[in-house]
């Protein structure tokens, strides 16, 4: 199943771009994230949103199911893990991230609530899930 998911998103994720519409979803994510944070962008695609967050003084790590998109993101982010968030065990310690972003991915998951519960452990006590 994981291979089928990766194959399906191989090309789609690499075409995902930053939407720089004033007041749009990416502008709000950038605003809500702020600066000086450690960020996990789940479903980071080719890393365009994460690159913008890095330009604003954040350390940004990504998770991406498409190996093609993940390779592109690896050039833009501080680190990228290839795999399905629903099946991955992340190599980060508990409480590692100030912000975890799940933009435009929850609707693609089989068990989104379970993924959010799993991700919660990686947030700092005062961390934010977007």
C-alpha positions, 0 to 999 in steps of 0.5 A: 500500500505504501508503494502505491501511495508513493507512486500516486503522489510522485508527480503531484507533490513535485508540482505543488507551489507556494501560494503567495496570495495576500491573506491566503492559506500560505500567508497565514501559515507563515504569519502564524509560524513566526520566526526563530522556530523549529518547524516540521512541515508534514507533506512538505512537497518540494519544500516551497513553503518551508523555504519561505519559512527558512527565509524568515529565520526558522529551522524547517524539516519536512516529511514527504511521501513522494521521493521525487518531491522530497529530493527537491525539498532536501535542497531547500530544507534542513532535513527531509524524511521520505515516507508516509506519515501514517506509517513512519516513526519519526527520528526526533525526540518528544517535544522537539518542534515549536510548530508542526504544519499539516497543510493540505495533507489531512484530507489525503490520509486514511486515519488523519486523527491518528496521525495528529495524535502521533504528531502531538508528541513531537510538539513542545508543551507550548507548541502549535499545530497548524 
